[in-house]
Amino acid sequence: MTILAHRVDSLTRDALAVLQPGFEGTTAPAWLLRQVGEGLTAVGLFGRNIASPEQLAALTAQLREVREDVLVAIDEEGGDVTRLEVRGGSSFPGNLALGAVDDTALTREVARELGRRLAECGVNLNWAPSADVNSNPDNPVIGVRSFGADTALAARHTAAYVEGLQAAGVAACTKHFPGHGDTNVDSHHALPRIDVGLDTLQARELIPFKAAIEAGTKAVMSAHILVPALDPTRPATLSPQILTGLLRKELGYEGLIVTDGMEMNAIAGTYGIERGSVLAIAAGADAICVGGGLADEATVLSLRDALVAAVREGVLPEERLADAAARVRALADWTLRSRPDAPREGSGASGIGLTAARRAVVVSGTAAPVAEPYVATLAPVANIAVGDETPWGVAAELAELLPGTGSGVYPEGSAAADVLAAAGERTVVAVVRDAHRHPWMTEVLDALVAARPDTVVVEMGLPRAEPRGALYVATHGAARVCGRAAAEVIAGRA
């Protein structure tokens, strides 16, 4: 009986170790601390958990009072996807802006400074960078989160980002394997499918992941996508052929494999979270990310029990679960032993994000500096990865430079006449995000430029449409610093 009890306890600890759950609130709830004490090795943070750097540092310290080596993970890509600065906008441009500059030393320094800020707050695992090659410009979920559509560019900047982040003592989690860039469906809502051959996958999607592995990425995140050329029946997260056969054996990756959020409908709506989690671990995943929408003890316990039951029933080999848990603990141990590089004197790291954003701006046309503009933000519905709680645009930043600035937000269904009526005689600054994916934006822009040839257009998404307006500014992302860089151009302060 003693041996059996020890075995059950060991299974329970291993099952807890492979989970990366979320929670509600800005302090750790009692149930979370209890589970960390019983074997939970990682916790995921989201915007709802963060109010300030000081609060976040206190929260992570609270967790480490229970377990010194706990992995505290966050989805902090910078740019459009920020949790650290969810209420004000990121101090760092995202991947597309860095790719547009194409200076790997700059990318490395931006990632290092972002990592330094995370480490100061006690965060030691970042679910970033996105290594996806954005080969489909109509992709609804990747877009500016990618370094670009060029494979070699995406590869060299992925490697630089991994190196910079991990130099700060924060483990990188390169995503979304084997590549989410050629999809036209958001996996938060449904299961995307990539119908390309093996040759294309090898020459395009896999190259940035190979670069990340060579750069020493500590973790890789799987994608909830179906790639029939690799596995015709199961999405990558649940596929032994993709996770074990391709990533482990063919690419030789030995680090941690983390799933994308298991509550996303691509998995939850087809396999269910409990069954999906068992299949993921059996396929070769080591850590189950869950908690973006499910953040309570009942979720943790149901997943723990599903994994334990799968081992007892012979569905999940006990050694596979033990191996996954061991990889999680090995990464946790690395975070204790890692020694971040010392800051370089005179590096100007505190302003590196704005410097990068300024360098990423591309301007077409000429126009005199605007004195009293009216900023019309044509706002699409935000995808779930980005979220709708983070402000974006140029209105606030331009108002700091030009106090007479007026502004309004215009959702789908708005017309150019609405903007012109509110603007009066003031110069219109029309701000868009991925105008090429939203026909209604194109219609409004065309009507505005026809009525007011002096209209300024700012594209803060993927700049695919033809430049229009007297002045066209492409920021390659919607981070706060990108808005500031665009505002400086419009105000004649660049």
Secondary structure per residue as TSV (DSSP state, phi and psi in degrees):
chain	resnum	aa	ss	phi	psi
A	1	M	-	360.0	-38.4
A	2	T	H	-62.9	-42.8
A	3	I	H	-63.7	-42.3
A	4	L	H	-62.9	-43.2
A	5	A	H	-62.0	-40.6
A	6	H	H	-63.5	-41.3
A	7	R	H	-63.8	-43.4
A	8	V	H	-62.9	-44.3
A	9	D	H	-60.0	-41.3
A	10	S	H	-64.4	-43.1
A	11	L	H	-61.2	-44.3
A	12	T	H	-62.0	-43.4
A	13	R	H	-64.2	-41.5
A	14	D	H	-65.6	-40.2
A	15	A	H	-63.9	-40.0
A	16	L	H	-68.0	-37.3
A	17	A	H	-62.3	-29.2
A	18	V	T	-88.2	0.6
A	19	L	E	-94.2	143.7
A	20	Q	E	-127.5	78.1
A	21	P	-	-86.8	163.8
A	22	G	-	-105.6	-176.7
A	23	F	-	-159.8	168.3
A	24	E	S	-97.5	146.5
A	25	G	S	102.1	170.2
A	26	T	S	-104.7	4.4
A	27	T	S	-128.9	156.8
A	28	A	-	-73.8	123.5
A	29	P	-	-69.0	159.9
A	30	A	H	-59.1	-38.6
A	31	W	H	-63.8	-36.5
A	32	L	H	-68.3	-44.4
A	33	L	H	-61.5	-37.9
A	34	R	H	-64.3	-44.4
A	35	Q	H	-68.2	-36.0
A	36	V	H	-61.1	-40.7
A	37	G	H	-65.6	-26.1
A	38	E	H	-93.3	-3.3
A	39	G	T	138.5	-12.9
A	40	L	-	-60.2	126.2
A	41	T	-	-108.1	-11.7
A	42	A	E	-143.1	151.0
A	43	V	E	-136.3	139.1
A	44	G	E	-103.8	136.1
A	45	L	E	-108.7	146.3
A	46	F	-	-133.3	177.5
A	47	G	G	-56.8	-32.2
A	48	R	G	-65.1	-17.3
A	49	N	G	-94.9	-1.6
A	50	I	-	-125.1	124.0
A	51	A	S	-113.2	-32.5
A	52	S	-	-164.1	162.2
A	53	P	H	-58.7	-38.1
A	54	E	H	-65.9	-42.6
A	55	Q	H	-64.6	-41.5
A	56	L	H	-64.5	-40.8
A	57	A	H	-62.2	-39.1
A	58	A	H	-66.4	-38.5
A	59	L	H	-64.0	-47.4
A	60	T	H	-67.3	-33.2
A	61	A	H	-65.2	-36.7
A	62	Q	H	-61.2	-42.4
A	63	L	H	-66.0	-38.7
A	64	R	H	-78.5	-10.5
A	65	E	T	-67.7	-26.3
A	66	V	T	-91.2	-42.3
A	67	R	-	-142.8	114.0
A	68	E	T	-62.0	-36.3
A	69	D	T	-98.8	19.2
A	70	V	-	-59.0	136.3
A	71	L	E	-83.2	122.0
A	72	V	E	-109.8	109.3
A	73	A	E	-103.9	153.1
A	74	I	E	-149.6	154.3
A	75	D	-	-100.4	76.8
A	76	E	-	-117.1	86.6
A	77	E	-	-83.0	-15.9
A	78	G	B	76.0	177.8
A	79	G	T	64.0	-133.5
A	80	D	T	-70.8	-27.2
A	81	V	B	-105.4	97.5
A	82	T	-	-131.8	138.2
A	83	R	S	-112.3	-32.4
A	84	L	T	-64.2	-34.1
A	85	E	T	-126.0	45.6
A	86	V	T	-62.8	-28.7
A	87	R	T	-93.9	-11.2
A	88	G	T	-124.3	-14.7
A	89	G	-	98.2	150.9
A	90	S	-	-76.0	145.6
A	91	S	S	-83.0	2.1
A	92	F	S	-129.3	136.2
A	93	P	-	-70.6	159.7
A	94	G	-	-87.4	-170.4
A	95	N	H	-60.9	-43.1
A	96	L	H	-61.6	-39.5
A	97	A	H	-63.3	-42.5
A	98	L	H	-66.1	-38.3
A	99	G	H	-66.2	-35.6
A	100	A	H	-64.9	-37.2
A	101	V	H	-71.2	-39.9
A	102	D	T	57.5	51.9
A	103	D	-	-125.2	100.9
A	104	T	H	-63.3	-28.8
A	105	A	H	-65.5	-38.1
A	106	L	H	-66.7	-45.3
A	107	T	H	-58.4	-44.3
A	108	R	H	-61.6	-41.4
A	109	E	H	-71.1	-38.8
A	110	V	H	-62.0	-46.7
A	111	A	H	-63.7	-37.6
A	112	R	H	-66.0	-42.4
A	113	E	H	-68.5	-39.3
A	114	L	H	-61.6	-43.9
A	115	G	H	-62.2	-38.9
A	116	R	H	-61.1	-42.5
A	117	R	H	-67.0	-38.3
A	118	L	H	-63.9	-45.4
A	119	A	H	-62.3	-38.0
A	120	E	H	-60.5	-29.3
A	121	C	T	-91.3	-0.5
A	122	G	T	90.7	10.2
A	123	V	-	-88.7	130.7
A	124	N	-	-126.8	4.5
A	125	L	E	-140.2	121.1
A	126	N	E	-113.2	124.0
A	127	W	-	-75.1	66.1
A	128	A	-	-163.0	156.5
A	129	P	-	-96.0	168.8
A	130	S	B	-81.0	120.3
A	131	A	-	-98.8	9.5
A	132	D	-	-67.2	134.0
A	133	V	-	-85.5	116.8
A	134	N	-	-80.4	66.6
A	135	S	-	-74.3	-20.1
A	136	N	-	-106.6	105.5
A	137	P	T	-66.0	-14.8
A	138	D	T	-91.8	7.3
A	139	N	-	-55.2	123.2
A	140	P	S	-83.4	-7.4
A	141	V	S	-126.3	-18.3
A	142	I	S	-98.3	-77.1
A	143	G	G	52.0	-118.9
A	144	V	G	-69.1	-6.9
A	145	R	G	-78.0	-11.7
A	146	S	S	-93.8	151.9
A	147	F	S	-70.0	-19.1
A	148	G	-	152.0	-174.9
A	149	A	S	-92.6	-6.5
A	150	D	-	-91.3	124.1
A	151	T	H	-62.0	-47.8
A	152	A	H	-63.9	-39.4
A	153	L	H	-63.4	-47.4
A	154	A	H	-59.5	-38.0
A	155	A	H	-67.0	-48.4
A	156	R	H	-68.9	-32.5
A	157	H	H	-79.7	-30.8
A	158	T	H	-60.5	-47.3
A	159	A	H	-61.9	-43.6
A	160	A	H	-63.3	-40.1
A	161	Y	H	-64.8	-45.0
A	162	V	H	-58.7	-46.2
A	163	E	H	-62.4	-43.6
A	164	G	H	-66.3	-45.1
A	165	L	H	-62.4	-45.8
A	166	Q	H	-75.2	-20.8
A	167	A	H	-65.8	-22.1
A	168	A	T	-88.7	2.0
A	169	G	T	86.4	12.8
A	170	V	-	-110.7	126.4
A	171	A	E	-70.0	133.2
A	172	A	E	-86.3	145.3
A	173	C	E	-125.0	95.7
A	174	T	E	-74.5	132.7
A	175	K	E	-138.1	164.6
A	176	H	E	-114.2	100.9
A	177	F	E	-66.5	136.0
A	178	P	T	-92.7	19.2
A	179	G	-	128.1	120.0
A	180	H	-	-106.3	8.2
A	181	G	T	-76.7	-20.6
A	182	D	T	-104.5	32.4
A	183	T	-	-104.8	157.2
A	184	N	S	-122.7	14.9
A	185	V	S	-129.6	140.4
A	186	D	-	-85.0	120.8
A	187	S	T	-68.1	-9.9
A	188	H	T	-65.6	-26.2
A	189	H	T	-107.2	-35.3
A	190	A	S	-155.6	177.7
A	191	L	-	-91.5	110.6
A	192	P	-	-72.9	162.0
A	193	R	B	-137.5	134.1
A	194	I	-	-115.2	111.8
A	195	D	-	-103.0	75.0
A	196	V	-	-129.2	161.0
A	197	G	-	-80.8	171.0
A	198	L	H	-60.3	-37.0
A	199	D	H	-62.2	-42.4
A	200	T	H	-66.1	-42.8
A	201	L	I	-60.2	-45.2
A	202	Q	I	-65.9	-37.5
A	203	A	I	-86.9	-16.8
A	204	R	I	-123.0	-72.2
A	205	E	I	-61.5	-42.0
A	206	L	H	-81.1	-19.8
A	207	I	H	-59.8	-46.7
A	208	P	H	-63.8	-31.5
A	209	F	H	-71.2	-36.4
A	210	K	H	-61.5	-40.3
A	211	A	H	-64.7	-39.8
A	212	A	H	-65.1	-41.5
A	213	I	H	-63.1	-44.2
A	214	E	H	-63.4	-30.9
A	215	A	T	-79.0	-7.1
A	216	G	T	91.6	25.3
A	217	T	-	-53.0	132.7
A	218	K	S	-78.6	-20.6
A	219	A	E	-147.0	154.9
A	220	V	E	-132.3	134.9
A	221	M	E	-102.3	134.0
A	222	S	E	-81.8	157.6
A	223	A	-	-105.1	145.9
A	224	H	-	-87.8	68.6
A	225	I	-	-133.4	147.9
A	226	L	B	-96.0	123.7
A	227	V	-	-123.1	89.7
A	228	P	T	-55.5	-29.4
A	229	A	T	-65.3	-22.8
A	230	L	T	-103.2	-39.4
A	231	D	-	-156.4	111.4
A	232	P	S	-76.2	-9.1
A	233	T	S	-116.6	-34.2
A	234	R	S	-118.0	142.9
A	235	P	-	-65.0	159.2
A	236	A	G	-52.4	-41.6
A	237	T	G	-59.0	-27.4
A	238	L	G	-110.8	11.5
A	239	S	-	-103.6	115.7
A	240	P	H	-61.5	-35.4
A	241	Q	I	-61.4	-36.7
A	242	I	I	-86.1	-48.0
A	243	L	I	-77.3	-46.8
A	244	T	I	-88.7	-49.8
A	245	G	I	-66.8	-51.4
A	246	L	I	-83.4	-56.4
A	247	L	I	-71.1	-47.8
A	248	R	I	-75.1	-56.1
A	249	K	I	-82.5	-50.7
A	250	E	I	-73.7	-44.5
A	251	L	S	-88.7	-10.9
A	252	G	-	71.3	27.3
A	253	Y	-	-80.7	131.5
A	254	E	-	-115.0	-3.0
A	255	G	S	-81.9	-162.4
A	256	L	E	-80.5	134.9
A	257	I	E	-106.6	120.5
A	258	V	E	-111.8	140.7
A	259	T	-	-81.4	154.9
A	260	D	S	-68.0	173.1
A	261	G	-	-55.7	120.5
A	262	M	T	-73.8	-13.7
A	263	E	T	-82.9	-6.0
A	264	M	S	-63.6	145.4
A	265	N	H	-66.2	-22.3
A	266	A	H	-59.0	-29.5
A	267	I	H	-105.7	-52.6
A	268	A	H	-60.3	-35.7
A	269	G	T	-83.0	-9.0
A	270	T	T	-117.8	-38.6
A	271	Y	T	-114.2	-22.1
A	272	G	-	86.6	151.1
A	273	I	H	-69.8	-44.1
A	274	E	H	-65.2	-51.1
A	275	R	H	-65.1	-40.5
A	276	G	H	-60.6	-39.4
A	277	S	H	-66.3	-40.5
A	278	V	H	-63.4	-45.7
A	279	L	H	-63.7	-36.6
A	280	A	H	-65.2	-46.6
A	281	I	H	-64.2	-41.8
A	282	A	H	-62.8	-32.8
A	283	A	H	-75.7	-18.5
A	284	G	T	130.3	-5.0
A	285	A	-	-68.5	151.3
A	286	D	-	-111.8	-19.7
A	287	A	B	-142.3	137.3
A	288	I	E	-104.4	112.2
A	289	C	E	-85.1	123.4
A	290	V	-	-153.1	148.2
A	291	G	-	132.3	-7.2
A	292	G	S	-61.8	-38.9
A	293	G	S	-120.2	-19.3
A	294	L	-	-112.4	115.6
A	295	A	-	-144.0	60.3
A	296	D	S	-145.7	169.3
A	297	E	H	-66.0	-32.7
A	298	A	H	-60.4	-38.3
A	299	T	H	-64.4	-46.3
A	300	V	H	-60.2	-46.2
A	301	L	H	-67.2	-37.8
A	302	S	H	-67.6	-38.2
A	303	L	H	-70.6	-42.0
A	304	R	H	-57.2	-49.4
A	305	D	H	-67.0	-34.1
A	306	A	H	-65.9	-39.2
A	307	L	H	-68.4	-43.7
A	308	V	H	-62.8	-44.8
A	309	A	H	-63.2	-38.0
A	310	A	H	-63.8	-36.9
A	311	V	H	-67.1	-47.2
A	312	R	H	-61.7	-33.4
A	313	E	T	-87.1	-2.9
A	314	G	T	82.5	9.4
A	315	V	S	-79.4	-35.6
A	316	L	S	-119.6	118.5
A	317	P	-	-60.3	134.5
A	318	E	H	-60.6	-36.7
A	319	E	H	-67.7	-27.8
A	320	R	H	-69.3	-43.7
A	321	L	H	-64.5	-41.7
A	322	A	H	-63.4	-39.9
A	323	D	H	-64.5	-42.8
A	324	A	H	-61.6	-46.3
A	325	A	H	-62.4	-38.1
A	326	A	H	-64.4	-37.5
A	327	R	H	-67.5	-37.9
A	328	V	H	-62.2	-46.6
A	329	R	H	-67.1	-32.5
A	330	A	H	-65.1	-40.1
A	331	L	H	-68.3	-39.7
A	332	A	H	-59.0	-40.1
A	333	D	H	-65.9	-37.9
A	334	W	H	-60.0	-39.1
A	335	T	H	-64.6	-30.0
A	336	L	H	-74.3	-34.1
A	337	R	H	-89.8	-18.0
A	338	S	-	-67.7	142.5
A	339	R	-	-122.4	105.6
A	340	P	-	-58.3	146.5
A	341	D	-	-60.4	145.9
A	342	A	-	-70.8	143.4
A	343	P	-	-58.9	142.2
A	344	R	-	-82.8	129.7
A	345	E	T	-61.7	136.5
A	346	G	T	72.0	16.0
A	347	S	-	-74.5	-17.8
A	348	G	-	65.0	30.5
A	349	A	G	-61.4	-32.7
A	350	S	G	-62.5	-26.0
A	351	G	G	-109.2	13.6
A	352	I	H	-65.1	-31.8
A	353	G	H	-65.0	-45.4
A	354	L	H	-68.7	-37.9
A	355	T	H	-58.3	-45.4
A	356	A	H	-65.5	-41.4
A	357	A	H	-63.0	-41.2
A	358	R	H	-62.7	-40.8
A	359	R	H	-68.7	-24.2
A	360	A	H	-82.0	-15.8
A	361	V	-	-69.7	134.0
A	362	V	E	-120.8	130.0
A	363	V	E	-118.6	135.4
A	364	S	E	-122.7	141.8
A	365	G	E	85.3	175.2
A	366	T	-	-137.1	148.0
A	367	A	-	-160.5	147.8
A	368	A	-	-65.9	149.0
A	369	P	-	-52.5	136.3
A	370	V	-	-80.2	135.1
A	371	A	S	-89.4	-55.9
A	372	E	S	-129.6	82.7
A	373	P	-	-81.0	163.7
A	374	Y	E	-119.3	116.3
A	375	V	E	-92.4	117.7
A	376	A	E	-108.7	109.8
A	377	T	E	-93.1	113.6
A	378	L	E	-88.3	104.3
A	379	A	E	-103.3	115.9
A	380	P	-	-80.1	168.8
A	381	V	-	-71.6	128.4
A	382	A	-	-74.5	144.2
A	383	N	-	-74.8	163.2
A	384	I	T	-64.9	-35.5
A	385	A	T	-60.9	-40.3
A	386	V	T	-78.8	-45.0
A	387	G	-	83.0	161.8
A	388	D	S	-108.7	9.5
A	389	E	S	-93.8	-12.3
A	390	T	S	-92.5	123.2
A	391	P	-	-67.6	150.7
A	392	W	-	-149.0	168.0
A	393	G	S	118.7	-166.1
A	394	V	S	-122.2	-4.3
A	395	A	H	-59.6	-50.9
A	396	A	H	-65.8	-41.5
A	397	E	H	-68.3	-38.0
A	398	L	H	-71.1	-34.0
A	399	A	H	-64.7	-29.0
A	400	E	H	-68.1	-33.9
A	401	L	H	-86.6	-35.4
A	402	L	-	-126.8	93.6
A	403	P	T	-57.5	-19.4
A	404	G	T	-85.9	8.2
A	405	T	-	-64.9	132.9
A	406	G	E	-107.3	164.1
A	407	S	E	-158.8	158.8
A	408	G	E	-157.7	154.9
A	409	V	E	-110.7	131.7
A	410	Y	E	-124.9	109.0
A	411	P	E	-81.9	176.5
A	412	E	T	-55.6	137.6
A	413	G	T	105.9	-15.2
A	414	S	-	-75.5	159.4
A	415	A	-	-124.5	161.3
A	416	A	H	-58.6	-34.6
A	417	A	H	-60.0	-34.8
A	418	D	H	-62.8	-43.1
A	419	V	H	-67.0	-46.8
A	420	L	H	-63.7	-36.6
A	421	A	H	-64.9	-39.5
A	422	A	H	-75.7	-31.5
A	423	A	H	-75.2	-31.4
A	424	G	T	63.3	-128.8
A	425	E	T	-90.0	-2.5
A	426	R	S	-74.5	153.0
A	427	T	-	-67.4	133.3
A	428	V	E	-87.0	130.3
A	429	V	E	-112.1	105.7
A	430	A	E	-94.2	121.9
A	431	V	E	-110.6	126.3
A	432	V	E	-128.9	167.8
A	433	R	S	-139.7	108.5
A	434	D	S	59.8	54.2
A	435	A	G	-58.6	-30.8
A	436	H	G	-65.2	-20.4
A	437	R	G	-94.2	-4.6
A	438	H	-	-129.5	94.1
A	439	P	H	-54.0	-33.7
A	440	W	H	-63.9	-33.8
A	441	M	H	-65.4	-43.6
A	442	T	H	-60.3	-42.3
A	443	E	H	-61.9	-44.9
A	444	V	H	-64.9	-44.1
A	445	L	H	-61.5	-45.7
A	446	D	H	-60.1	-41.8
A	447	A	H	-68.6	-38.3
A	448	L	H	-64.7	-46.7
A	449	V	H	-65.9	-35.8
A	450	A	H	-65.8	-40.0
A	451	A	H	-79.4	-34.2
A	452	R	-	-132.3	90.9
A	453	P	T	-60.3	-18.2
A	454	D	T	-85.6	7.2
A	455	T	-	-59.0	137.3
A	456	V	E	-100.1	132.5
A	457	V	E	-115.7	130.4
A	458	V	E	-119.3	116.5
A	459	E	E	-98.7	117.3
A	460	M	-	-108.1	10.5
A	461	G	S	-114.2	-142.1
A	462	L	-	-79.6	118.3
A	463	P	-	-80.8	82.4
A	464	R	-	-103.6	-31.0
A	465	A	S	-73.1	158.9
A	466	E	-	-63.9	137.9
A	467	P	-	-57.0	139.1
A	468	R	-	-141.4	159.7
A	469	G	S	95.0	165.6
A	470	A	S	-63.0	-34.1
A	471	L	E	-137.2	128.8
A	472	Y	E	-121.7	124.0
A	473	V	E	-120.3	120.0
A	474	A	E	-106.4	120.5
A	475	T	-	-97.8	-16.5
A	476	H	S	62.6	35.5
A	477	G	S	152.8	163.2
A	478	A	-	-116.1	22.5
A	479	A	-	-62.9	159.1
A	480	R	H	-55.0	-42.1
A	481	V	H	-67.9	-28.3
A	482	C	H	-67.9	-39.5
A	483	G	H	-62.9	-39.3
A	484	R	H	-64.4	-43.5
A	485	A	H	-62.6	-40.7
A	486	A	H	-67.2	-40.6
A	487	A	H	-61.3	-37.9
A	488	E	H	-63.2	-38.3
A	489	V	H	-66.0	-47.4
A	490	I	H	-63.2	-38.7
A	491	A	T	-83.8	-0.6
A	492	G	T	74.2	24.9
A	493	R	-	-105.0	0.7
A	494	A	-	-69.1	360.0
